């Protein structure tokens, strides 16, 4: 009897385990799957380019469970594919923008053939008709004949640019007073890059008779303070042409400084007017024929 009951109990127990075993196995597999999934999730964020999510699924115990995962399966991506991950390097912040390079200032071109025609004198209406201002008289007449306006101030001189006898000229009247004439003349010659042999200076001359006109290709200052200043300011060179107009020396005991600042007499005035016109013609001859021909007596 007991043997029969034991067999019956044993058979019943085994029959119960027969139906419960799959359920227990599934519950255990689900518990293992959930625990493994929690442990494996941080590792997914560190997958390299060469490792795909499919490889992880094949080796992780998470996927032993028969319950399908809700995670999206990622397919392998070829290295050359446009969908492959690429590394983007951000530009550094606060990078100062490159400053545009300043354009080099072009050097002022040399005025080809430009002549400086310089008349010496003292500025101001008080000196207009004085002997020392005969150079100004010639320049004013040349400007009038050529239609050149000489009211522009440049480098301490009244200047006017134009054309005389087909040559470009810059008419110059220094306003620094006679003794400092070289300041403006040298500055203008340097600025326009005019060599000394194209700087023609017109001045008065004590050692020549009144109204006598003479052209010299070069020479010293002869005691004339205006010419002295030009020679000094131009580095000591005397190789610039000059037109000298005689004003004569005083006959009585009159100081030279006083005499040169006196106006011409009424008797001298017609002769000086003729000398001014002759000097204008001489300037034109120098420009048209050349310095040597004009110095040898050729006139236009």
C-alpha positions in Angstrom: 0.0 0.0 0.0 2.7 2.4 0.9 4.6 1.4 -2.1 1.6 2.2 -4.2 1.1 5.6 -2.6 4.8 6.4 -3.0 4.7 5.6 -6.7 1.5 7.7 -7.1 3.0 10.7 -5.2 6.2 10.4 -7.1 4.4 10.3 -10.4 2.3 13.3 -9.5 5.3 15.3 -8.4 7.1 14.5 -11.5 4.0 15.3 -13.6 3.9 18.7 -11.8 7.5 19.5 -12.5 7.0 18.4 -16.1 4.6 21.3 -16.6 6.3 23.9 -14.4 9.9 23.5 -15.6 9.5 25.5 -18.8 7.8 28.3 -16.9 10.6 28.4 -14.3 13.2 28.3 -17.0 11.6 31.2 -18.9 11.4 33.2 -15.7 15.0 32.6 -14.9 16.0 33.5 -18.4 14.0 36.8 -18.2 15.7 37.7 -14.9 19.1 37.0 -16.4 18.3 39.0 -19.5 17.1 42.0 -17.5 20.2 42.0 -15.3 22.6 41.6 -18.2 20.9 44.4 -20.2 21.4 46.8 -17.3 25.1 45.9 -17.1 25.7 46.0 -20.8 24.0 49.4 -21.7 26.9 51.7 -20.8 29.2 49.8 -23.1 27.1 50.5 -26.1 28.0 54.2 -26.1 31.7 53.3 -26.6 31.3 51.2 -29.8 34.1 52.1 -32.3 33.6 52.7 -36.0 34.8 49.1 -36.8 32.4 47.4 -34.3 28.7 47.2 -35.1 25.8 46.7 -32.8 25.2 43.3 -34.4 28.5 42.0 -33.1 27.6 43.0 -29.6 24.2 41.2 -29.8 25.9 38.0 -30.9 28.3 37.9 -27.9 26.3 39.5 -25.1 24.4 37.2 -22.7 21.5 39.7 -22.9 20.2 38.1 -26.0 20.1 34.5 -24.7 16.5 35.3 -23.8 13.8 34.2 -26.1 12.0 37.5 -25.7 12.8 39.8 -28.6 14.7 43.0 -27.8 13.1 46.3 -28.6 16.5 47.9 -29.4 17.0 48.9 -33.0 19.5 46.7 -34.8 22.3 48.6 -36.5 23.7 47.3 -39.7 27.5 47.4 -40.5 28.5 50.5 -42.4 31.4 50.5 -44.9 34.3 52.8 -44.1 33.9 54.5 -47.5 30.2 55.0 -47.2 28.8 58.5 -47.0 26.9 57.4 -43.9 30.1 56.5 -42.1 30.9 58.6 -39.0 33.4 61.3 -39.5 35.3 63.4 -37.1 34.6 67.1 -37.3 37.2 69.5 -35.8 35.6 72.7 -34.6 37.3 75.9 -35.4 39.0 77.5 -32.4 36.9 80.2 -30.8 38.0 83.8 -30.5 40.6 83.5 -33.3 41.5 87.0 -34.4 40.7 87.7 -38.0 43.7 88.2 -40.3 44.3 91.9 -40.9 44.3 92.8 -44.6 47.7 93.8 -45.7 48.0 97.5 -46.5 48.6 98.2 -50.1 52.0 99.7 -50.8 51.9 103.3 -51.7 53.2 103.8 -55.2 56.2 106.0 -55.4 55.6 109.3 -57.0 56.7 109.0 -60.6 59.4 111.3 -61.9 57.9 114.1 -64.0 59.5 113.4 -67.3 61.1 116.5 -68.6 59.5 118.8 -66.0 61.2 122.1 -65.5 61.2 124.3 -62.4 61.1 127.9 -63.4 61.9 129.9 -60.3 61.6 133.7 -59.9 63.2 135.2 -56.8 61.8 138.0 -54.7 60.1 139.0 -51.5 56.4 138.4 -50.9 54.0 141.2 -50.2 52.7 144.2 -52.1 55.3 146.5 -50.4 58.0 144.8 -52.5 56.2 144.5 -55.8 58.2 147.1 -57.8 61.5 146.9 -56.0 64.8 145.9 -57.6 65.1 142.7 -55.6 61.8 141.5 -57.1 62.6 141.6 -60.7 62.6 137.8 -60.7 59.0 137.8 -59.6 58.2 140.3 -62.4 59.5 137.9 -65.0 57.6 135.0 -63.6 54.4 136.9 -63.4 54.7 137.9 -67.1 55.5 134.3 -68.1 52.5 133.0 -66.2 50.3 135.6 -67.8 51.5 134.8 -71.3 51.1 131.0 -70.8 47.8 131.3 -68.9 49.1 129.6 -65.8 47.6 130.3 -62.4 50.3 130.7 -59.7 48.2 131.1 -56.6 48.5 127.6 -55.3 50.8 127.3 -52.2 53.1 124.3 -52.1 56.3 123.8 -50.1 56.3 127.4 -49.0 56.0 128.7 -52.5 53.3 130.1 -54.8 53.3 127.6 -57.7 51.5 127.0 -61.0 51.8 124.1 -63.3 51.3 124.2 -67.0 53.0 124.0 -70.4 55.4 126.4 -72.1 56.8 125.6 -75.6 55.6 122.0 -75.4 57.4 121.4 -72.1 55.8 120.8 -68.7 56.8 123.5 -66.3 56.2 124.4 -62.6 56.4 128.1 -62.1 57.7 128.9 -58.6 57.7 132.0 -56.4 59.2 131.3 -53.0 57.3 133.1 -50.2 60.0 132.6 -47.6 61.7 135.9 -48.4 64.8 136.2 -50.4 67.4 134.9 -47.9 65.5 131.6 -47.5 64.6 130.9 -51.1 66.4 127.6 -51.1 64.0 126.0 -48.7 61.1 125.8 -51.1 63.2 125.4 -54.2 65.1 122.4 -52.9 61.9 120.9 -51.4 60.0 121.1 -54.7 62.9 119.8 -56.7 63.1 116.8 -54.4 59.4 116.2 -54.4 59.0 116.3 -58.2 62.5 114.7 -58.6 63.7 117.4 -60.9 67.5 117.4 -61.4 69.5 120.7 -60.9 70.0 121.1 -64.7 66.2 121.6 -65.1 65.9 124.2 -62.3 66.0 127.6 -64.0 66.4 130.5 -61.6 65.6 134.1 -62.4 67.2 136.8 -60.2 68.5 140.3 -60.0 72.2 141.1 -60.3 74.0 144.1 -58.8 77.1 143.6 -61.0 75.3 144.0 -64.3 74.0 147.4 -65.7 70.4 148.1 -65.3 68.2 146.0 -67.6 71.0 143.8 -69.0 69.9 140.2 -69.3 72.4 137.3 -69.1 71.9 133.5 -69.2 74.5 131.3 -67.4 74.4 127.5 -67.3 76.0 127.2 -63.9 78.1 129.3 -61.4 78.3 130.6 -57.9 76.0 132.9 -56.0 78.0 136.1 -56.6 77.0 137.5 -53.2 73.3 137.1 -53.9 71.6 135.7 -50.8 68.8 134.0 -52.7 71.2 132.1 -54.9 73.4 131.3 -51.9 70.4 129.7 -50.1 69.5 127.6 -53.1 73.1 126.3 -53.5 73.2 125.4 -49.8 69.8 123.7 -49.7 70.5 121.7 -52.9 73.6 120.1 -51.3 76.1 122.6 -52.5 75.6 122.1 -56.3 76.0 125.1 -58.6 75.0 123.2 -61.7 71.7 124.8 -62.2 71.0 127.5 -64.9 70.1 131.0 -64.1 68.9 134.2 -65.8 70.3 137.3 -64.3 68.8 140.8 -64.8 71.0 143.8 -64.0 69.9 146.3 -61.5 73.2 148.2 -61.3 74.9 149.5 -58.1 74.0 152.5 -56.1 75.8 155.7 -57.1 75.7 157.4 -53.7 76.3 156.3 -50.1 73.3 154.0 -50.0 73.6 150.6 -48.3 73.1 147.6 -50.6 70.3 146.3 -48.4 68.4 149.5 -48.7 69.2 149.9 -52.4 67.8 146.5 -53.5 64.5 147.2 -51.7 64.0 150.5 -53.5 61.7 150.7 -56.6 63.0 151.4 -60.0 63.1 155.1 -61.1 60.8 156.4 -63.7 63.7 156.6 -66.1 64.6 153.0 -65.5 61.1 151.6 -65.7 60.8 151.3 -69.5 64.2 149.5 -69.7 63.2 147.1 -67.0 59.9 146.3 -68.8 61.9 145.5 -71.9 64.3 143.3 -69.8 61.3 141.4 -68.4 60.0 140.6 -71.9 63.5 139.6 -73.1 63.8 137.3 -70.1 60.5 135.6 -70.9 61.7 135.1 -74.5 64.9 133.6 -73.1 63.0 131.2 -70.9 61.0 130.0 -73.9 64.2 129.6 -75.9 65.8 127.4 -73.3 62.7 125.2 -73.2 62.3 125.1 -77.0 66.0 125.0 -78.2 67.9 123.7 -75.2 70.1 125.3 -72.7 73.3 125.3 -74.8 71.8 126.9 -77.9 70.0 129.5 -75.9 73.2 130.3 -74.0 75.0 130.8 -77.3 72.5 133.4 -78.4 69.8 131.5 -80.3 66.3 132.7 -79.7 62.9 131.5 -80.8 
